[in-house]
Every structure is written in structure tokens, then in C-alpha cells.
Amino acid sequence: MFPTLEPAEIERVRQFGVVRSYGVSEALERVGEVGPGLTIILAGKVDVTQHDTSGRREPIVTYGPGAFIGELAQLAGRPALVDAYALEPVEALIISPDRLRALLIAEAELGEQIMRAMILRRVGLLETGSGGPVIVGRAQNGDVLRLEGFLRRNGHPHQRLNPETDQEANALIERFHIDPGQLPIVLCPSGQLLRNPSEIELARCIGLVGPIDPNRVYDVAVVGAGPAGLATAVYAASEGLSVLVLDCRAFGGQAGASARIENYLGFPTGITGMALMARAYNQAQKFGVEMAIPDEVIGLQALSQSDKDQFVLKLSNNERVSARSVVIASGARYRRLEVENLDTFEASSVHYWASPLEGKLCSGQEVALVGGGNSAGQAAVYLASQVRKVWLLVRGPSLAAKMSRYLVDRISGLSNVEVLTQTNITGLEGTGGVLEAVRWRGAAGEETRHPLRHLFLFIGADPNTDWLEGSGVALDSKGFVLTGAGTDGASRPLETSVRGVFAIGDVRSGSTKRVAAAVGEGAQVVAALHAFLAEAEKPAAVSA
Ligand SMILES: Cc1cc2nc3c(=O)[nH]c(=O)nc-3n(C[C@H](O)[C@H](O)[C@H](O)COP(=O)(O)OP(=O)(O)OC[C@H]3O[C@@H](n4cnc5c(N)ncnc54)[C@H](O)[C@@H]3O)c2cc1C
């Protein structure tokens, strides 16, 4: 986590940075502020610290010559998560984020050392929650869950204080004159206080997302940062294209919600979806991909400017993105259960994925899980390790109909999972948004009532294609995007009915709904992008 560069290595990387001097006690970077970049200490000593909610500074490490200050925030040019102050006069080599990316690519071995240290440092900060926002609210509160889920899915550290048990929480509530009904509140590292913010408000406050340059025209704009979108980003950027990836929620898509992916090539012991997707996300940033997360795309329009095709994406915050080509990788969204009062319980008791956060919330309790596919099977296996009992409710006649054999076998070996086939949920009961009981009807037609606090739904997904309305992109009868031979206009594989607009992954009609298939299409589309962009560059033929 804290390597020291040899003098010869420092000499090699000097060309990427500029030398700066700092006086005693001067800040090299401050929490909540965008720092200058990766900082290699040439002379002197620097104290790196984190501070708690009452402003007390706690030391993390003291750096001397050869050490470097930086973690993933410095790669992306985002606000720092730690403070760094000169203990004595310091001379340092400052490498800005874009030069850092150039260094990582040009100096493979050294780059690996630096990248690994940056990732490990972020993991350390995630474990302690240092440098991130502080959420004040009860763990079971639906909005606290929403905000924590958002930060966790975006790999951003945070802390949570319980107003009933943490003195620091009460100090904050008094300091900002907060009424208990206004909880949760979020204190951002910049000192700004948010009252029950939306995810976008929180993201802006902590610098996760910033304004998009309205004058920039990207080679490729990718809508969706799931496995398909991130694969396109990595391959396109590593081959020299300028890429912007937009996602309305977090990187990783559905795959990021998977408790354990066991069928992705090269991971014989399985890997959590979040770990796999975080690697892809960091890899994309290393190649200079720009990320706009969370930013929602609500429209696509094709323009024709000075004989060159150009596309404009409209965002929900009224911003606009211009690009010479577009890749639709917006995947699918979870299907909801058709039960009258479902939305009443969605904030705190109904869950669409089973991560450690939900596992902790349901620890030691009985839960119900609806679904018969692989994602339901994975969730059942994971939850069984966290909760007292899982009721697995399947509409069909058996688990084997839709679930992979390995999951069916594993579930049959779990004593605390009870599978009920040909069973449907008939009603939900509870008060104040908290579920108290679930009713279901089994094969024999009888209705039973079970006292339960948590319900998990894994009943499939519908394509995220509403935003394509009016764009001219042709969809199939279920709303998935048609490509290649399936459309009138497309001349290349994975191209949609609009020239220069491509579709990949789960959103594409006829695609295989798997991580590996999405990644494969993400890589494959880059060849089609090159061909399209090269053709668009050619001067228009002069008509006779
Ligand atoms: C719980 C679970 C477990 C799974 N486990 C496995 C497994 O073990 N193995 C396997 O092979 N497959 C698994 N799958 C399936 C796999 O995750 C999907 O096939 C894969 O994620 C599809 O990738 P994608 O990039 O096409 O789309 P998605 O993963 O759906 O990503 C699409 C992204 O687009 C974003 N988006 C949508 N609309 C917009 C918009 N308008 N503006 C901006 N952004 C937008 C979404 O927020 C999302 O992040 C699992 C799925 C789930 C839900």
C-alpha cells in the first residue's frame, strides 16, 4: 500500500510532472478539494491524516522521500479523501491526472505498482469510511439504505451515525438545528449539509460527478456502465478513441448487484460482481475514459453538421453530450411484483438485490425470496449464509426449469432454504412502510400468512429503452433494441437502425443475458465503431 520509488524510477517519471515546493504546515491536499494529482515526495516529510466528525485529525501515514501521495481520486481528478500537510520543507513532483494516466500506460511495471497502491488505499478508506460523507440516520431507515447503497455501489467511503446511540450524531443534529423528522441528514466533506438528499444531490456535493463540457465532441458516448458499457470503454479508449460513459445509478449495472459470479471465465473460485466491475471501472479510467455517474440520459437525437454525422444525448439535468457515435448499453431493470401496495414497502423492506448491506439488515431473521432464475438462486445461496431461513417462492413447477444445475444442487444442500414451487405472493401487510407479513398461495390453492420483515424480488428484467423514444432506433415487440440483420438500416454487426448508433449487452434483442456475453459484445463493437468513424471522416463524394 505504501511503496517507495527508487531514485532511478523517479528519474524516469520526472518527465510526467512538475516540481513544487511546500513550506512547513502547508497543505499538499485537503479533504473535499480537488488536489493537484499524484504527488511524489522528492525531499522532506508529509503527514497524511483523516479527520473524524468532530474535526480531530488521526494519522494514517508519514511519507518521506520516494513515497507518493494519491489514491483513486487522484486518477479521476476528484476531491481528495485525506489531508496531507508538510511536516518540514517539502519538494515534490506533481503529476496531474491526465499525465498520471499517460505514465500508467507508458511505464507498465511501475504503473502496476502505483495502480495497485492506489486501489489498496481506496479499499482501506472504504473499510474505515474515511474522507467520505457522514450520514446521520437509523440503519433500517429506507432513505439511509438508499444513500448507503448508492455510495457503496460507487465505491465511495462513508460513515453512518445512529441518532439513538452515537453522541456525535446528536452533536451534529444540535449544531445544525435538525428536527428528527428531517433525518437522514448528510454532512459532506466540504462542510455542506444536505437534508435527505437525492443520489444526484449527494453525488454533486461529494464531487463524484461534475458538469459536462458542452463544446466537446466525443468519438463515442456509451450509455450504461454495466459490463457491456465498461468493456466498450476499456477497448475503445485503449485504442485511442475519446470516450464518455454515462450511467444513471452506478458502475457495474446488474452484474454489480451479483453476490457471486461463478461462471465468468478465469475466476475459478468466483468473484463478487462489485469486485469484478470495480476492476473494469478503474481500468477504464486508467485509459482516460470520462465517467458521468450518476447522469441519466433521457433522449437521443441525430444531427447532421458540416457533412459529418453527430449525435446529441439529452440528460435529465438539462445538460447535453455531443458524440460522433453512440453505444446503447443501458441493459435491463428489475421487474416489480404486481401487488397493490408494493411501493409502500420498497424503501425499507422490499429488495432487488442481496448484497452484504441487505445481508446485515436481515441477519438472523426469516426472509422470502421470489424468483426461479440464476440471480434468484445466487441470492438464495448468499442470504442463507446470513439469515435464519429463506422461503424461496417459485411460480413454475421446479427450480430446474430456469436455474443452472450447480445452483439447484447447492440450494438442495442448504437446510435453511425451503423451496415452494407453483407459489405466488397474494398480499403484503405492514405499517409505516415496514413489512410485517407476507401472504402467498401455493399449488393446492390455499393462502398462508407468514410474519416477515424482508422480501427479495428476482423476477426478471425489462429493457431500459424508454429514453430511445423518438430517436428512430427500432425496437422489437418487447422493447429490446434490434441490431444488424434484424433491422433495415444497419450495415454493421451490432449497429441499430440508426447509422452510427450501436447496441450491446442485455438491452440488445436476441443477446445472451450473461456477463461474459455483454463483455464480448462490448469488445466486438469497437471494431464496428472504428469502421464507422473512419467512414464518417472520409470527404463526401462529389455528385455529378
Ligand atoms: C442479481 C444478479 C445476478 C447475476 N448473476 C450473473 C452471473 O452469475 N453470471 C452471469 O453471466 N450473469 C449474471 N447476471 C446477468 C448479468 O448481470 C447481465 O447479463 C449483465 O449485467 C448485462 O450487462 P449490460 O452491461 O448489458 O447491462 P446492465 O448490467 O443492465 O447495465 C446497464 C446499465 O445502464 C444504466 N442505464 C440504464 N438506463 C440508463 C439511462 N437512461 N441513462 C444512463 N444510464 C442508464 C443502468 O443504470 C445500468 O448500470 C446477473 C444479474 C443479476 C441481476
PDBQT file of the ligand as one rigid body, heavy atoms in Angstrom, charges set to zero:
ROOT
HETATM    1  C1  LIG A 601     -28.514 -10.337  -9.144  1.00  0.00    +0.000 C 
HETATM    2  C2  LIG A 601     -27.966 -10.734 -10.491  1.00  0.00    +0.000 A 
HETATM    3  C3  LIG A 601     -27.011 -11.735 -10.579  1.00  0.00    +0.000 A 
HETATM    4  C4  LIG A 601     -26.476 -12.104 -11.830  1.00  0.00    +0.000 A 
HETATM    5  N1  LIG A 601     -25.523 -13.066 -11.875  1.00  0.00    +0.000 NA
HETATM    6  C5  LIG A 601     -24.953 -13.420 -13.055  1.00  0.00    +0.000 A 
HETATM    7  C6  LIG A 601     -23.926 -14.405 -13.104  1.00  0.00    +0.000 A 
HETATM    8  O1  LIG A 601     -23.550 -15.005 -12.106  1.00  0.00    +0.000 OA
HETATM    9  N2  LIG A 601     -23.367 -14.679 -14.309  1.00  0.00    +0.000 N 
HETATM   10  C7  LIG A 601     -23.743 -14.062 -15.453  1.00  0.00    +0.000 A 
HETATM   11  O2  LIG A 601     -23.153 -14.330 -16.502  1.00  0.00    +0.000 OA
HETATM   12  N3  LIG A 601     -24.730 -13.128 -15.443  1.00  0.00    +0.000 NA
HETATM   13  C8  LIG A 601     -25.340 -12.792 -14.270  1.00  0.00    +0.000 A 
HETATM   14  N4  LIG A 601     -26.354 -11.863 -14.232  1.00  0.00    +0.000 N 
HETATM   15  C9  LIG A 601     -26.747 -11.219 -15.507  1.00  0.00    +0.000 C 
HETATM   16  C10 LIG A 601     -25.740 -10.117 -15.867  1.00  0.00    +0.000 C 
HETATM   17  O3  LIG A 601     -25.507  -9.309 -14.725  1.00  0.00    +0.000 OA
HETATM   18  C11 LIG A 601     -26.244  -9.271 -17.030  1.00  0.00    +0.000 C 
HETATM   19  O4  LIG A 601     -26.390 -10.111 -18.153  1.00  0.00    +0.000 OA
HETATM   20  C12 LIG A 601     -25.245  -8.152 -17.360  1.00  0.00    +0.000 C 
HETATM   21  O5  LIG A 601     -25.060  -7.297 -16.249  1.00  0.00    +0.000 OA
HETATM   22  C13 LIG A 601     -25.733  -7.316 -18.543  1.00  0.00    +0.000 C 
HETATM   23  O6  LIG A 601     -24.830  -6.290 -18.735  1.00  0.00    +0.000 OA
HETATM   24  P1  LIG A 601     -25.190  -4.942 -19.520  1.00  0.00    +0.000 P 
HETATM   25  O7  LIG A 601     -23.993  -4.077 -19.403  1.00  0.00    +0.000 OA
HETATM   26  O8  LIG A 601     -25.714  -5.283 -20.834  1.00  0.00    +0.000 OA
HETATM   27  O9  LIG A 601     -26.423  -4.279 -18.741  1.00  0.00    +0.000 OA
HETATM   28  P2  LIG A 601     -26.650  -3.897 -17.225  1.00  0.00    +0.000 P 
HETATM   29  O10 LIG A 601     -25.788  -4.701 -16.340  1.00  0.00    +0.000 OA
HETATM   30  O11 LIG A 601     -28.124  -3.951 -17.016  1.00  0.00    +0.000 OA
HETATM   31  O12 LIG A 601     -26.160  -2.368 -17.129  1.00  0.00    +0.000 OA
HETATM   32  C14 LIG A 601     -26.879  -1.329 -17.732  1.00  0.00    +0.000 C 
HETATM   33  C15 LIG A 601     -26.526  -0.011 -17.080  1.00  0.00    +0.000 C 
HETATM   34  O13 LIG A 601     -27.176   1.047 -17.801  1.00  0.00    +0.000 OA
HETATM   35  C16 LIG A 601     -27.637   2.038 -16.895  1.00  0.00    +0.000 C 
HETATM   36  N5  LIG A 601     -28.737   2.784 -17.531  1.00  0.00    +0.000 N 
HETATM   37  C17 LIG A 601     -29.949   2.321 -17.900  1.00  0.00    +0.000 A 
HETATM   38  N6  LIG A 601     -30.687   3.302 -18.469  1.00  0.00    +0.000 NA
HETATM   39  C18 LIG A 601     -29.923   4.420 -18.458  1.00  0.00    +0.000 A 
HETATM   40  C19 LIG A 601     -30.129   5.754 -18.896  1.00  0.00    +0.000 A 
HETATM   41  N7  LIG A 601     -31.265   6.131 -19.485  1.00  0.00    +0.000 N 
HETATM   42  N8  LIG A 601     -29.145   6.663 -18.702  1.00  0.00    +0.000 NA
HETATM   43  C20 LIG A 601     -27.973   6.284 -18.131  1.00  0.00    +0.000 A 
HETATM   44  N9  LIG A 601     -27.736   5.016 -17.694  1.00  0.00    +0.000 NA
HETATM   45  C21 LIG A 601     -28.679   4.095 -17.867  1.00  0.00    +0.000 A 
HETATM   46  C22 LIG A 601     -28.066   1.233 -15.675  1.00  0.00    +0.000 C 
HETATM   47  O14 LIG A 601     -28.059   2.042 -14.501  1.00  0.00    +0.000 OA
HETATM   48  C23 LIG A 601     -27.020   0.119 -15.627  1.00  0.00    +0.000 C 
HETATM   49  O15 LIG A 601     -25.940   0.445 -14.786  1.00  0.00    +0.000 OA
HETATM   50  C24 LIG A 601     -26.918 -11.473 -13.012  1.00  0.00    +0.000 A 
HETATM   51  C25 LIG A 601     -27.897 -10.464 -12.923  1.00  0.00    +0.000 A 
HETATM   52  C26 LIG A 601     -28.425 -10.101 -11.685  1.00  0.00    +0.000 A 
HETATM   53  C27 LIG A 601     -29.473  -9.030 -11.593  1.00  0.00    +0.000 C 
ENDROOT
TORSDOF 0
